Amino acid sequence: MRGGILIADSHRLCRGGLKSLLSSDLGIADVTGVDDFPTALAELDRDRKITVLLVDSGLPGMGGMDGLRRIRLRRPELRIVVIAWRQDRSDAFEALAAGAHGYIPKDLPDDEMVQALQTVLGGQIYVPPIISDVTVTTTSTGHDGTLEGELTLRQKEVLTHLAAGLSNKEIARVLNIAEGTVKVHITAAFRALHVHNRVGAVTAMQKIKESGRASQPELPGLKEDGVDKGGTANPLAKLLAAGLPLLTGQAWLMDSGLLSGFL
């Protein structure tokens, strides 16, 4: 890699351990350490040769992912890796959505952490396995066995645009998120739907939608003895027919003429 690495972590032992890992396993010697957010910003402004930032998710003064966004605006070319004490799926999503190029739990085995760092240093985005570990309380199972409840709202949005033929870059532009975040959501959605490519994901989503339409309950009062009230062509007519006795009892509504087309 070109340039240096800045480790921003308030724990001296963590800074030392990461520095040792970078030096012994990745052969990187140009590593600097700081212990709070203001100092990290000052160092990034001072040394423009720094190309990678390893930052603790709880760094003093950073204010969570808001601080990460500030760094991204300040140094958009910087590759950022969030190092976290715990494996938390929501935190990982938040970090990646804020522009991080990786989210690495500190309790990863050394060999896995080295692989994760190599992924980011190689220009890719590291997505931790916890991204796809979804705990579901209620699920809706489609005819093909897919679990709609395992998809987040954002994943459904991404897959909907994917089904419309948009590229990752176009989806990112429409949803106003980073292209890397789109890839994260696609990867997680593939795992949740048990598919391996876009075609499989789109097919699974289509089956879920069809299953949802098929199981949609009729509104009470719209059917009587198996016959639709008010016809099928006009949903408003069906609603009016279902509650017509009640509506016609409202003098103001009768005077308004709104019901003239249905009486």
C-alpha positions as CSV (number, residue, x, y, z in Angstrom):
1,M,0.0,0.0,0.0
2,R,1.0,3.6,-0.4
3,G,1.0,6.1,2.4
4,G,0.7,5.6,6.1
5,I,-1.8,4.3,8.6
6,L,-3.3,6.2,11.6
7,I,-4.7,4.2,14.5
8,A,-7.1,6.2,16.6
9,D,-7.9,4.3,19.8
10,S,-7.9,5.5,23.4
11,H,-6.5,2.2,24.6
12,R,-2.7,2.0,24.5
13,L,-2.6,-1.8,24.3
14,C,-5.0,-1.8,21.4
15,R,-3.0,0.7,19.5
16,G,0.2,-1.4,20.2
17,G,-1.5,-4.6,19.2
18,L,-2.8,-3.3,15.9
19,K,0.6,-1.7,15.2
20,S,2.3,-5.0,15.8
21,L,-0.1,-6.8,13.6
22,L,0.3,-4.3,10.8
23,S,4.1,-4.5,11.1
24,S,4.6,-8.3,11.6
25,D,1.9,-9.7,9.4
26,L,1.4,-7.0,6.7
27,G,4.9,-5.5,6.6
28,I,3.6,-1.9,7.2
29,A,5.9,0.2,9.3
30,D,4.5,3.7,8.7
31,V,1.9,3.6,11.5
32,T,1.0,6.5,13.9
33,G,-1.3,6.3,16.9
34,V,-3.5,8.8,18.6
35,D,-6.0,8.5,21.6
36,D,-8.9,10.9,20.8
37,F,-10.9,12.4,18.0
38,P,-9.6,16.0,18.0
39,T,-6.0,14.7,17.8
40,A,-6.9,12.3,15.0
41,L,-8.4,15.2,13.0
42,A,-5.3,17.3,13.6
43,E,-3.0,14.5,12.5
44,L,-5.1,13.8,9.3
45,D,-4.8,17.5,8.5
46,R,-1.1,17.6,9.2
47,D,0.0,14.5,7.4
48,R,-1.7,14.2,4.0
49,K,0.3,11.0,3.3
50,I,-2.0,9.0,5.7
51,T,-4.2,6.9,3.5
52,V,-5.9,4.6,6.0
53,L,-7.5,5.3,9.3
54,L,-8.3,2.5,11.9
55,V,-10.7,4.1,14.3
56,D,-12.2,2.8,17.5
57,S,-16.1,3.0,17.3
58,G,-16.0,4.5,20.9
59,L,-13.2,7.0,20.3
60,P,-13.5,9.9,22.8
61,G,-14.8,13.0,21.2
62,M,-16.0,11.4,17.9
63,G,-19.7,11.3,18.8
64,G,-20.3,8.0,17.1
65,M,-20.8,7.8,13.4
66,D,-21.4,11.5,13.1
67,G,-17.6,12.0,13.6
68,L,-17.0,9.4,10.9
69,R,-19.1,11.4,8.5
70,R,-17.1,14.5,9.3
71,I,-13.9,12.6,8.5
72,R,-15.3,11.4,5.2
73,L,-16.2,15.0,4.2
74,R,-12.7,16.2,5.3
75,R,-10.7,13.5,3.6
76,P,-13.0,11.7,1.1
77,E,-10.1,9.8,-0.4
78,L,-9.2,8.2,3.0
79,R,-10.0,4.5,3.6
80,I,-11.6,4.1,7.0
81,V,-11.9,0.9,9.1
82,V,-14.0,0.9,12.3
83,I,-12.5,-1.3,15.0
84,A,-15.2,-2.2,17.6
85,W,-15.2,-4.0,20.9
86,R,-18.3,-6.0,20.2
87,Q,-19.8,-7.8,17.3
88,D,-23.0,-5.7,16.8
89,R,-25.0,-6.0,13.5
90,S,-26.7,-2.6,13.8
91,D,-23.4,-0.9,14.6
92,A,-21.8,-2.5,11.6
93,F,-24.6,-1.4,9.3
94,E,-24.4,2.1,10.7
95,A,-20.6,2.3,10.3
96,L,-20.7,1.1,6.7
97,A,-23.6,3.4,5.9
98,A,-21.6,6.3,7.3
99,G,-18.9,5.6,4.7
100,A,-16.5,3.1,6.5
101,H,-14.7,0.6,4.2
102,G,-14.8,-2.1,6.9
103,Y,-16.1,-3.0,10.3
104,I,-13.7,-5.2,12.3
105,P,-14.6,-6.6,15.7
106,K,-11.6,-6.6,18.1
107,D,-12.2,-10.1,19.2
108,L,-11.6,-11.6,15.7
109,P,-8.8,-14.1,15.6
110,D,-5.5,-12.6,14.4
111,D,-5.6,-14.5,11.0
112,E,-9.2,-13.3,10.4
113,M,-8.3,-9.7,11.3
114,V,-5.3,-9.8,9.0
115,Q,-7.5,-11.0,6.2
116,A,-10.0,-8.3,6.9
117,L,-7.3,-5.6,6.9
118,Q,-5.9,-7.0,3.6
119,T,-9.4,-6.7,2.1
120,V,-9.6,-3.0,2.9
121,L,-6.0,-2.3,2.0
122,G,-6.6,-4.0,-1.3
123,G,-9.3,-1.5,-2.2
124,Q,-12.3,-3.6,-1.3
125,I,-14.9,-3.4,1.4
126,Y,-14.8,-5.8,4.4
127,V,-18.3,-7.0,5.4
128,P,-18.2,-8.9,8.7
129,P,-20.1,-12.2,8.9
130,I,-22.4,-10.7,11.6
131,I,-24.1,-8.6,8.9
132,S,-26.0,-11.7,7.8
133,D,-26.8,-13.0,11.3
134,V,-30.4,-11.8,11.5
135,T,-32.5,-12.6,14.6
136,V,-36.2,-12.7,13.5
137,T,-39.1,-12.6,15.9
138,T,-41.8,-12.9,13.2
139,T,-41.4,-13.9,9.7
140,S,-43.5,-14.3,6.6
141,T,-42.6,-17.3,4.5
142,G,-43.1,-17.2,0.7
143,H,-44.0,-20.2,-1.5
144,D,-40.3,-20.7,-2.2
145,G,-39.3,-20.9,1.4
146,T,-37.7,-17.4,1.6
147,L,-38.2,-15.4,4.7
148,E,-39.4,-11.9,4.1
149,G,-39.0,-11.0,7.8
150,E,-35.3,-11.5,7.5
151,L,-35.0,-8.5,5.1
152,T,-34.6,-5.0,6.4
153,L,-36.5,-2.2,4.9
154,R,-33.3,-0.9,3.2
155,Q,-32.5,-4.3,1.7
156,K,-36.0,-4.5,0.2
157,E,-35.5,-1.0,-1.3
158,V,-32.2,-2.0,-2.8
159,L,-33.6,-5.3,-4.2
160,T,-36.6,-3.4,-5.7
161,H,-34.2,-1.1,-7.6
162,L,-32.1,-4.1,-8.5
163,A,-35.2,-5.8,-10.0
164,A,-35.8,-2.6,-12.0
165,G,-32.4,-3.1,-13.7
166,L,-30.5,-0.4,-11.9
167,S,-26.7,-0.8,-11.3
168,N,-25.1,-0.5,-7.8
169,K,-24.0,3.0,-8.7
170,E,-27.5,4.0,-9.8
171,I,-29.1,2.5,-6.7
172,A,-26.6,4.4,-4.5
173,R,-27.5,7.7,-6.3
174,V,-31.3,7.1,-5.9
175,L,-31.1,6.1,-2.3
176,N,-28.4,8.7,-1.5
177,I,-26.0,6.2,0.0
178,A,-22.5,5.0,-0.8
179,E,-22.1,2.4,-3.5
180,G,-20.2,0.2,-1.0
181,T,-23.3,0.3,1.3
182,V,-25.4,-0.9,-1.6
183,K,-23.1,-3.9,-2.0
184,V,-23.4,-4.6,1.7
185,H,-27.2,-4.7,1.6
186,I,-27.1,-6.9,-1.5
187,T,-24.7,-9.4,0.1
188,A,-26.8,-9.5,3.3
189,A,-30.1,-9.9,1.3
190,F,-28.6,-12.7,-0.8
191,R,-27.8,-14.6,2.4
192,A,-31.2,-13.9,4.0
193,L,-33.0,-15.2,0.8
194,H,-30.6,-18.1,0.4
195,V,-29.7,-17.1,-3.2
196,H,-26.4,-16.6,-4.8
197,N,-27.0,-14.0,-7.5
198,R,-29.2,-11.1,-8.6
199,V,-31.5,-13.2,-10.7
200,G,-32.2,-15.5,-7.7
201,A,-32.8,-12.5,-5.4
202,V,-35.2,-10.8,-7.8
203,T,-37.1,-14.1,-8.3
204,A,-37.4,-14.6,-4.6
205,M,-38.7,-11.1,-4.0
206,Q,-41.3,-11.5,-6.8
207,K,-42.6,-14.7,-5.2
208,I,-42.8,-12.9,-1.8
209,K,-44.8,-10.1,-3.4
210,E,-47.1,-12.6,-5.2
211,S,-47.6,-14.6,-1.9
212,G,-48.4,-11.3,-0.1
213,R,-51.1,-10.4,-2.7
214,A,-52.6,-13.9,-2.6
215,S,-53.0,-13.8,1.2
216,Q,-54.3,-10.3,1.4
217,P,-57.6,-10.4,3.4
218,E,-60.7,-8.9,1.9
219,L,-62.0,-5.8,3.7
220,P,-65.1,-6.7,5.7
221,G,-68.4,-6.1,4.0
222,L,-67.0,-6.1,0.5
223,K,-68.2,-9.5,-0.4
224,E,-71.5,-11.2,0.2
225,D,-72.2,-14.7,-0.8
226,G,-69.1,-14.7,-2.9
227,V,-70.1,-11.7,-5.0
228,D,-68.3,-8.4,-4.8
229,K,-70.5,-5.4,-3.9
230,G,-70.2,-2.4,-6.2
231,G,-68.4,-4.3,-9.0
232,T,-64.7,-5.0,-9.3
233,A,-63.7,-2.1,-11.6
234,N,-64.0,0.7,-9.1
235,P,-62.5,0.2,-5.6
236,L,-64.3,3.4,-4.4
237,A,-67.6,2.0,-5.6
238,K,-67.0,-1.2,-3.6
239,L,-66.3,0.9,-0.5
240,L,-69.3,3.1,-1.0
241,A,-71.5,0.0,-1.6
242,A,-70.3,-1.6,1.6
243,G,-71.2,1.4,3.7
244,L,-73.8,3.1,1.6
245,P,-76.6,3.0,4.2
246,L,-74.3,4.8,6.7
247,L,-73.1,7.3,4.1
248,T,-76.6,8.3,2.9
249,G,-77.6,9.1,6.4
250,Q,-75.1,12.0,6.5
251,A,-77.0,15.1,5.3
252,W,-73.9,17.1,4.5
253,L,-72.5,14.4,2.3
254,M,-75.8,14.1,0.4
255,D,-75.9,17.9,-0.1
256,S,-72.3,17.9,-1.4
257,G,-73.2,15.9,-4.4
258,L,-70.2,13.5,-3.9
259,L,-72.4,10.5,-4.0
260,S,-74.4,11.5,-7.1
261,G,-72.5,9.1,-9.3
262,F,-73.2,6.2,-7.1
263,L,-76.9,6.6,-6.2
